Amino acid sequence: MNHPLHDSHRNKAVELIEYELTTFIRRAVYIDQSEHKIGTLERATYLLLRQLMEYGPTRVKTLADMFLLDISTVSRQTAALETKGLIRRLSDPSDGRVSLFEISELGKKLLLKDKKMRVARYCEMLGSWTDEEQGKFGELLVRLNKTYIEG
């Protein structure tokens, strides 16, 4: 059984986390839509290309599951990226009726350029943090993302 003081302290910590994450997300969206935007790729494009670069050729359904989006939304996004030459469609060797998408050379080039700028921005923002603090924060963000998806 939890002690009431422990629960109160825990609730305050969770309230702080909720508020700070909400504020961070709002600021990130603002910057992404302003003249201070980092890079040239839209956020959705950047994330999709990062996913394809990381995991290789992927089905639309798998991408939709990874981002918790409808298949129709991801289908529209992949169609737009294919038209721009940032990704290409392949036939799935395990099921010829299904398409896989992989990042193109142009997509890799643009992604790596944007990623470099984004990483430089975060290096600047986190410059006063120790390596240990940065590592721990990264681990906790990974854990938060997994928990968020797994419910």
C-alpha positions as CSV (number, residue, x, y, z in Angstrom):
1,M,0.0,0.0,0.0
2,N,1.3,3.4,-0.9
3,H,1.8,6.1,1.7
4,P,-0.3,9.3,1.1
5,L,2.8,11.5,1.2
6,H,4.5,9.4,-1.5
7,D,1.3,9.5,-3.7
8,S,1.2,13.3,-3.3
9,H,4.9,13.7,-4.2
10,R,4.4,11.3,-7.2
11,N,1.3,13.2,-8.4
12,K,3.3,16.5,-8.3
13,A,6.1,14.9,-10.3
14,V,3.6,13.6,-12.8
15,E,1.9,16.9,-13.0
16,L,5.2,18.6,-13.6
17,I,6.1,16.0,-16.3
18,E,2.7,16.4,-18.0
19,Y,3.0,20.2,-18.0
20,E,6.6,20.4,-19.2
21,L,6.0,17.8,-22.0
22,T,2.8,19.7,-23.2
23,T,4.8,22.9,-23.2
24,F,7.7,21.4,-25.0
25,I,5.4,19.9,-27.7
26,R,3.7,23.2,-28.2
27,R,7.0,25.0,-28.6
28,A,8.4,22.4,-30.9
29,V,5.2,22.7,-33.1
30,Y,5.5,26.5,-33.1
31,I,9.2,26.4,-34.1
32,D,8.4,23.7,-36.8
33,Q,5.8,26.1,-38.3
34,S,7.9,29.3,-38.0
35,E,10.8,30.9,-39.8
36,H,13.0,29.2,-37.1
37,K,12.2,25.8,-38.4
38,I,15.1,23.4,-38.4
39,G,15.8,21.9,-41.9
40,T,13.5,21.8,-45.0
41,L,11.5,18.6,-44.4
42,E,8.1,18.7,-42.8
43,R,7.9,16.8,-39.4
44,A,5.8,13.9,-40.9
45,T,8.2,13.5,-43.8
46,Y,11.2,13.6,-41.5
47,L,9.8,11.0,-39.2
48,L,8.8,8.7,-42.1
49,L,12.2,9.0,-43.7
50,R,13.9,8.3,-40.4
51,Q,11.8,5.2,-39.9
52,L,12.6,3.9,-43.4
53,M,16.3,4.7,-43.0
54,E,16.4,2.9,-39.6
55,Y,14.4,-0.2,-40.5
56,G,14.7,-0.5,-44.2
57,P,11.9,-1.4,-46.6
58,T,8.5,-1.3,-44.8
59,R,4.9,-1.9,-45.5
60,V,2.4,0.9,-45.2
61,K,0.5,-1.0,-42.5
62,T,3.7,-1.4,-40.4
63,L,4.4,2.3,-40.8
64,A,0.8,3.2,-39.7
65,D,1.2,0.9,-36.7
66,M,4.5,2.5,-35.7
67,F,3.1,6.0,-35.8
68,L,-0.4,5.1,-34.5
69,L,-2.0,6.5,-37.7
70,D,-4.7,5.2,-40.1
71,I,-3.4,3.3,-43.1
72,S,-5.1,5.9,-45.4
73,T,-3.1,8.7,-43.8
74,V,0.2,6.9,-44.2
75,S,-0.8,5.9,-47.8
76,R,-1.4,9.5,-48.7
77,Q,2.0,10.5,-47.1
78,T,3.9,7.7,-48.9
79,A,2.2,8.6,-52.2
80,A,3.3,12.2,-51.8
81,L,6.9,11.2,-50.9
82,E,7.0,8.8,-53.8
83,T,5.9,11.5,-56.2
84,K,8.7,13.8,-54.8
85,G,11.3,11.0,-55.3
86,L,12.0,10.7,-51.6
87,I,11.0,7.1,-51.4
88,R,10.4,4.3,-53.8
89,R,7.9,1.4,-54.0
90,L,9.1,-2.2,-54.1
91,S,7.2,-5.5,-54.3
92,D,7.2,-7.5,-51.1
93,P,9.1,-10.7,-51.9
94,S,7.0,-12.6,-49.4
95,D,3.7,-11.4,-50.9
96,G,3.8,-9.8,-54.4
97,R,0.4,-8.2,-53.8
98,V,1.9,-6.0,-51.1
99,S,4.1,-3.0,-51.6
100,L,7.1,-2.0,-49.5
101,F,8.6,1.5,-49.3
102,E,12.2,2.3,-49.0
103,I,14.0,5.6,-48.8
104,S,15.6,6.8,-52.1
105,E,19.1,8.3,-52.5
106,L,17.5,11.8,-52.7
107,G,15.5,11.0,-49.6
108,K,18.7,9.9,-47.8
109,K,20.5,13.0,-48.8
110,L,17.7,15.4,-47.6
111,L,17.2,13.4,-44.4
112,L,20.9,13.4,-43.5
113,K,21.1,17.1,-44.1
114,D,18.1,17.8,-41.9
115,K,19.2,15.3,-39.3
116,K,22.6,17.0,-39.0
117,M,20.9,20.4,-38.5
118,R,18.5,19.0,-35.9
119,V,21.2,17.2,-34.0
120,A,23.3,20.4,-34.0
121,R,20.3,22.3,-32.6
122,Y,19.9,19.8,-29.8
123,C,23.6,19.8,-29.1
124,E,23.4,23.5,-28.7
125,M,20.3,23.3,-26.4
126,L,21.8,20.6,-24.3
127,G,25.4,22.0,-24.3
128,S,25.4,22.7,-20.6
129,W,24.2,19.2,-19.7
130,T,26.7,16.5,-18.8
131,D,27.1,13.4,-21.0
132,E,25.5,11.4,-18.2
133,E,22.5,13.8,-18.0
134,Q,22.0,13.6,-21.8
135,G,22.3,9.8,-21.8
136,K,19.8,9.4,-19.0
137,F,17.4,11.8,-20.6
138,G,17.6,9.9,-23.9
139,E,17.0,6.6,-22.1
140,L,14.0,8.0,-20.2
141,L,12.5,9.4,-23.5
142,V,12.9,6.0,-25.1
143,R,11.1,4.5,-22.1
144,L,8.4,7.1,-22.2
145,N,7.7,6.6,-25.9
146,K,7.5,2.8,-25.4
147,T,5.2,3.2,-22.4
148,Y,3.0,5.7,-24.4
149,I,2.6,3.2,-27.2
150,E,2.1,0.1,-25.1
151,G,-0.5,1.9,-22.9
